[in-house]
Amino acid sequence: MHLWQEFRQPNSISEAIEDLLNAPAPVVPIAGGTDLLLEMRQGRHEAANTLIDLTSVPEMNVIEKRGNFLYIGACVPVSQILASNLVRNNAEALIEACDLIAGPQVRNTATLGGNVAHALPAADGTIALAALGASAEIANQNGLRKLPFLELFLGPGKSAIDKTSELIAGFYIPLSDHGQASAFKRIMRPQGVALPILNCAVWLEREEGTVKGVRIAIGPGGPTPFRATAAEALMQNQILDDELIQEAVKKVLEQGSFRTSPRRATSEYRKHVVSGLFTDTFTQAWERSKK
Ligand SMILES: Cc1cc2nc3c(=O)[nH]c(=O)nc-3n(C[C@H](O)[C@H](O)[C@H](O)COP(=O)(O)OP(=O)(O)OC[C@H]3O[C@@H](n4cnc5c(N)ncnc54)[C@H](O)[C@@H]3O)c2cc1C
């Protein structure tokens, strides 16, 4: 059985949109193919007539500063993000997340855009971007527009992007300033391929002993990438001590929905370990912010 009939390689975003709209349907965009091809082979994604390979689009392959933002094109492979000092100096949480995605072979082809467009609530790159305050750049036939990151997600595996007419072109992340830092950690079951159980990313801004701002993302903490906004509000402008962290953990547990996943972990286990995971991730970011 053929999974597709035609394979197109556009060389610009406008060409890619043109192909999405006009190539013989069903038309499906592909980047690294590490999620999509598996799903097609396993019958969890419909076969395509036309695959639109986005990886030759130059605008989607850049990592650069744009004003006060770090811009990462959607088709930059995970291994190139890991090798970028610009990312390392501005988005430690994303480096730590990329360093845990799969192994070297997958990282050489898997892209950040595919990780996000797949719309899983615990994808590692996605959780890091959620805490880093990213926004997405969306392309359609009218041009480019920015979308707040969490508006990309409708449910597990359900992206708000209409892939028959639009694409994720890239991501904007605010450049890191003095007193700001981030961290990412994951609990996983080591085996042939590590089976992730829970991940957490924290971005924070510190002024002496006070938490001036904080963003906390945990996956899976709900059907879409979860921001622990109640804990964030509780910690904002407060002096950091052990009690504040314990109160924040309570808010995370109240607001998050930590479900049982077959083969991964029970809800009870996730609720038990989230306290230590959040505390460790927050503490790592806090220590970094002192440098
Ligand atoms: C062995 C293995 C281990 C893995 N381990 C991890 C892990 O530890 N952590 C983790 O988070 N993930 C992991 N993954 C999942 C996977 O590698 C990532 O989700 C990857 O980043 C997906 O990117 P891709 O370029 O391969 O996407 P593709 O497979 O090409 O595409 C995924 C989906 O996104 C759509 N799409 C792709 N790019 C765009 C775009 N720019 N705009 C709109 N839609 C788009 C496609 O149509 C498709 O629906 C693993 C995968 C494998 C095979």
The ligand as a Gaussian input file, in Angstrom:
#p B3LYP/6-31G(d) Opt

LIG

0 1
 C       12.082000       6.778000      18.693000
 C       11.388000       8.097000      18.944000
 C       11.572000       8.714000      20.172000
 C       10.944000       9.934000      20.438000
 N       11.159000      10.536000      21.654000
 C       10.568000      11.719000      21.903000
 C       10.797000      12.369000      23.171000
 O       11.538000      11.885000      24.021000
 N       10.159000      13.556000      23.397000
 C        9.341000      14.130000      22.455000
 O        8.799000      15.212000      22.717000
 N        9.111000      13.538000      21.248000
 C        9.704000      12.355000      20.977000
 N        9.470000      11.735000      19.758000
 C        8.498000      12.357000      18.833000
 C        9.057000      13.168000      17.651000
 O       10.392000      12.903000      17.337000
 C        8.810000      14.631000      17.817000
 O        7.473000      14.956000      18.101000
 C        9.265000      15.437000      16.559000
 O        9.731000      16.655000      17.066000
 C        8.225000      15.663000      15.450000
 O        8.801000      16.472000      14.425000
 P        8.866000      16.004000      12.915000
 O        9.581000      17.070000      12.190000
 O        9.405000      14.620000      12.798000
 O        7.314000      16.029000      12.585000
 P        6.496000      15.234000      11.429000
 O        6.425000      13.804000      11.803000
 O        7.062000      15.582000      10.102000
 O        5.101000      15.935000      11.614000
 C        4.318000      15.783000      12.781000
 C        2.947000      16.443000      12.536000
 O        3.096000      17.832000      12.426000
 C        2.687000      18.311000      11.139000
 N        3.665000      19.344000      10.819000
 C        5.025000      19.223000      10.802000
 N        5.593000      20.414000      10.627000
 C        4.586000      21.322000      10.529000
 C        4.546000      22.738000      10.359000
 N        5.656000      23.486000      10.270000
 N        3.337000      23.349000      10.308000
 C        2.194000      22.609000      10.412000
 N        2.176000      21.283000      10.600000
 C        3.360000      20.641000      10.650000
 C        2.651000      17.100000      10.232000
 O        1.680000      17.224000       9.216000
 C        2.281000      16.008000      11.233000
 O        0.892000      16.021000      11.466000
 C       10.109000      10.524000      19.464000
 C        9.928000       9.900000      18.218000
 C       10.559000       8.700000      17.956000
 C       10.364000       8.057000      16.620000

